[in-house]
Amino acid sequence: MVHYDILQCTMNDTQIDTKMTPGERLNTLRSFIYLGREWSLQHRGKSWFPAFRVKGNRPRLSLNTGVFDVAVIRAKQILDDAHADRWDDIARMRTRQESSRVADALAVYRRQLHVTPRTMAGNEWSLLHMLRMVRGASVDPTVSRLSELTAGLVSSFQSRMAESALATLPANSPEWRRRQEREDSLSSSRSVVNQARSVFSSPRLDLPAIYAAAGVVLPDSLDGFLQTRLMGRVHKPRRPDQVTPPAVVDGVLDAAVELAKWPGALELFWLAVGCGLRKSECDQVEWSWLLERDGWQWIVGGLGKNGETIQVAIQPRAWAAIEGRKQSCGRILGGITADHAARRVNAWLRSKGWLGPKVLHDLRAVLLSRAFDRDPAAGKAMARHHELGTLMRHYAHHAGARPVAVL
């Protein structure tokens, strides 16, 4: 017997309001397609209600949410029960209320405008990846409950990640290699957990209040999921063979004109190293976003990874390199995607002796690390990170405010 204990209501709160005119009643109805036909929901007060019959019966239940996307998920569960003649399960929905499903929370999370689509997709993938690694590959978010998100899930996920990494090593691997692989996997798992936590915790949004307003019930166990201490190093330091020598960096900056033979490559290079933009942000930038302010060229527009409008100063050296290629409108990268241009830039950087992982992101690190060395105030503003700990681990130890030429 499958139980769908997601709703709490009374039997008499589901009657269609007979005092409404047909026109008023129609304006409260919205429909969705499921099982090959159209089904309607009615919005009354602060909640949605089923406005359909299944096998001659009308489910007399409040869907306990004012968000249509969440209401559709819950209505589909009712339809599944009804078609399987599980009317007892539907009746039990009146008397018990459990934590909402993972799918309910994700439906509300996708409606947040201050989270970029790329970040949102990454956070959602991380949450489901954790559940699937621990609970099994067949985890269905429309069935899994938020009560499964516990401190135990976090520790189990990190342990599974470490075990999977060690399983790929040869049996005769030295102990130092096994320790390094375990630490690397734990560091990666920390990143996944922190992304999954972002679905329920944000420095800019009061997500618990948003979920409560949408009728999503967050269980007490979620506190353990959000607050339990993670295993592994906070930051994975680079080995000496992963750090590009300063002489190579300066040589790359001098030879960047060679990238002009590939569409979008030169522009992407200078957007990363000359503006400190991430690849996903470079993909958005348009020529119309460029403006002059206090003697500096600025890029102002779009939505950054931090959920705020992109506002970055262009280094004078970078502006001199791309000024002659300026167009009146359109994307700076033209018809080329950032991913495609990045492959060209990465291969070129490797040919010049660039070391370490995340080659394109290293260009951003060059700008920010030099900015922090010259002026910590400017470095903080150029980095556009909300967490000071992230800045201290990667670039510097202080915070700041105005642009400074460092290339």
N, C-alpha and C positions, 0 to 999 in steps of 0.2 A: 504494500500500500504506500503510495507517494503522498506526502502531506504538503500542502501549500498554505502555510500559516503566515500570510503576509499582510492581512488586512484586519482592521478592527472597526466595527461599526454596529449599529443597531438595525433591527429588522424594519423599522418604520421610517428610516431616513432615505429610502431609495425610491419612494413613490414619485412618479413624474408629477410636477407641480401642475395641477389641473386648473389653477387660476390664471396661468399664463395663456396668452393668445397663441394660435399656431405659428404666427410670425416670430413672436418672442422666443417660443420654444425652439424653432428652427435655428435661430441665431446662436443658441447655446450648444448646438450639435457639431461634432467633428467626426470624421470617419477614417478608417484605416483598412488596409487589405490584408487578409490572413486566411489561410486554408482555401484560397481560390475565390473568396467573395468579400464583400464590403460589410464592415461592422461599424456601428455608431456608438459614440460616447457623449454623454451630456454633462455640461459643466454647471453646477449649482453651488452657490455659496463659495467655499474655498476648495472644493474638490470635484473630481470627475466621477461619473457613475455610468455603469453599463446601460445602454439604451437599446438592447437587442434581446432577442429570444433564441434559445438553443434547445432544439427538440421540444418546442412548446413551452419551455420554462424561461422566465426572466431571472437572471442572477440578481438578487436583491442585496447588493453590496455597495458600499462606498469604496472607491479605489484609493481613498486616503491620501491623495496628492493633487496639487493644483497644476502640476507640470504634465503636459499632454504626452510627452515622450515616455515618461515613467508610467503614466496611466495605461498606455498601449502595452507595455511589457506585462503589467499586472493583468490586463484584460486577456492577453493571450494565454496566460497561465489558467485563467478561469475557463477559457474556451477549451483548452487541452483537457482539463478535468471533466468538463461537461460532455465532450465527445466520447470520453472514456467511461461515462456514467459514474464518475466519482462524486456524486452529489453530497455524500457525507463529508468529503474533504472540503467542499465549498462551504458547507454549513459550519464547519469548524473555524472558518476564517473570521466568524463574528466574535468568537470568544477568546482568541489568542492573538497576540501581536509579537512577532519576533523581529530581529534585526532585518533590515532590508537586504535585498540581493545586491551583489556586486554590480550587476547590470543597471539597477536603479541609480546607484551612485554615479556610474559612468555616464548615464544619460544626462544627469544634471551637470556633471563636470564639463561635458562637451559644450554646454551652453555659455560658458564663461568667456567673455570677450577679451579679458586681460591676459589670456594665455595664448601664445602663438600655436597655430595648428601643428607645427612640427614638434614643439615641446609637449603639447597635449598628447599627440600620438605616442611619443616616447614614454611618457609617464604611464599611459594606459597599457602599453605593451609590457612595461616592467612589472606592473601589478599582476597581470595575467601570467607572465612568465614565472613569477614566484609561485603562484598557485599551481601551475601545471608541473613545475619541477618537483614540488613537494607532494601534491595530491594526485598527480597523474596527468598524462598528456590529454586526456579526454575531458578535462575540466570545462564546464559550461557556465559562463558568467551569469546566465539567466537562472541558474539553479543555485550556484554557490552563494553563501550568505556572508555578509560582512563580519559575522561572528567568527569566521574562520581566520580572520586577520588578527593574529595574536603574536605575542613575543616568541612563542614556540615556533611559529611559521618562519620568523626571521632567522632564528638560529639554525633551524633545519635547512633552510634555503642556502645559507652560507656554507654549512657543512657539506651539502650536496654539491655545491659549486666546487669546493676544494677537492672532494672525492673524484669528481669528473675530470678535473685537471690532472690529478695525480695518475688517474687510470690511463692517460694518454702517454705517459712516460715509459721508456723501456724498463724492464724489471731490474736491470743492473745499473740504473742511474745512481750517481753518487748522492750522498745525503744532502750536501749543500744544494744540489740541483733540485731535489724534492722540496726542500724548505723554501727555496726561491719560487718555485712553481706554486706552492701553497699560498705564500704571501701575495703573489700576483693575482691569484684567483680570488682571494679574500678581498683584495683591493677593488677588483672588478665587481664583486658582489655588493660591496658597500655602495658603489655608484648605482646599481640596479635598485637596491633597497631605498636609497634616498629619492630616486625618481618615483618609485611607487608611493612613498610617503607624501609626495607633492600632490597626489590626488586628494588628500584630506587635510593638508597643512600648507599654508602659503603665507609669506610675510606681507603680502599686499591684499589678500582676500580673507574674509572671515568665513571660511568654507563650512565649518560646523553650523553656523547660523543659516547659510545658504541651503545646506542639506535639510536642516530642520524645517525651513519654510517650504521646501518642496515635498515634505512628508517622508524623507529618507531617514530611517532610524539608525543612528550610529551606536553600536554596542559599547559597553564599558571596556571590553577587551581590546578595543582599538587603541586605547592609551598605551598598552604594552607594545603594540605594533609600532607606534610612533616614537616611543621613548626608550625602548630597550637599547642597551649599549651594543654596538656592532663590533665584530671581530676584525682583526687585521689592522694594518697601519692606516692612519688618517690620509697620508699622502705617500704614494710610491715614488721614492727618489730615483732620479735617473742615474744610470751607471755612467762612468766617464766616457765609454764608447758611444753613448747616446747624446752627448752634448756637442753641438756644432761649434768649432773654434771661431773666435771673433774675426780672424782673418778671412775665413770662408764666408761669414755673414757679410762682411764689407765687400768681398769680391762679387757676391751674388747681387748686392744692391747696385754695384757699378755695371754689371753685365745684364741687368734686367731688360734692356732694350731688345735683347735677343728674343724675348717672348712675343714681340709684336707680330711675328710671322704666323701665330696661331690666333684665331678669332677669340676675343674675350680673355685670353690668358694674361696679357699685360695689365688690363684693367683689374682683373681679379687679384693679381699680385699686389698692386699698389693699394687696392681697397683693404687688403688684409694687413700689409706691413705699414701702410701709410695712414690708415684710419683706425686700425684695430678692430675691423668688422669680422664677425664669424661668417663661415661659408653660407649659412642659411640667410644671413642678413645681406651679404653681397648679392645674392640671387634676386633681392627685391629692388635694389637701388636704381633710381631713375635719374636722368640728367636734370629733370625739372626740380629735383630735391636740392640741388646745389645753390647756395646763396653766400654772399659775402657779409661777414660780421666782424667788426673791429679789426679789419685788415687781414682776416683769415677767411679761407674758403671752408664752408661747413656743409655737411650732409644732414638734412633735417627732413624726416618723413618715415613712413613705414612703421612696423612694429618689431622691436628688438626681442631677443631671447628673454630679457628680463620683464617683458610685458609692457614696456613703456616705449614712447616714440623715440626712434633713433635720432640722436643729436651728437655728432662727432665732428671734430675739426680735422681737416686734411693737412697732413704735413706738407710744408712748402716744396720739399723734394718730390713728393708724390704728385702734387698738383702740377708741377712743371713737367712731369712725365706724361700726364694724361690730358693736359689743357688743350693741346693741339688736336686731340681726338674727340673733343666735345661736340655733341649733337644738340639740336634744339629741343628734342623730346625723345622718349623711349627709354628702354633699359640701358644702363651703362654697359652691360654684357651683351647687348644686342639680342640676337636670337639664340645665343648659346646658354645652356644651363650652367650653373656654378659647378655642379658635379662633373660635367664634361670638361670644363676649363681647368678644374682642379687636378684632373688626371694629367693634363699636359704640364701644369705648373709643378706638380709633384715629381714627375719623371725628369723634368729639367733640373730641379733642385738636387735630386739624387746624382745627376750627372756632374753637378758642380761640387760634390763632396758633402752635401747636407746630411746630417745624421739624425737618428732618433725617430720615434713614431709620430703620427699626426703631423706630417710635414707642413701642410698648409696652415694649421693652427699654430705651428711654431713661428710663423711670420707675425702673427698677432702678439705672440710672446716677446719677440724681439722689440717691437715698439713699446710694449707696456713695461718690460724690464728696464729698458733704457730710460723711459719716462720716470719711473720710480727712482732710478739712480740720480737723475737730474733734478726732479721736482716731485716729491711724493704726493703733493696736492693734485698736480695735474694727472699723475698716474692713476689715482683713484677714480677721477672723473672720466678718464678715457677708458678704463676697464669696464665700467657699467656693471659691476657686481654688487649685489646687496649684502653678501656675507663677507665680513672683513677677514674671517679665517681663510676663505678661498684666496683672497688677495695676498695675504701674508705667506701662504704656502707656495704660491706660484710666482709672485712678482716683488712684493716689498712689505714694509711694516707700518705704513702710515696711510692717511687718506688726504684727498685734495680737490682742486677746483678749476684751474684754468689751463688752456693748451700751452705747450712749449715745444719748440723745434728740437728734435733729438736724432734725426737720421743724418 
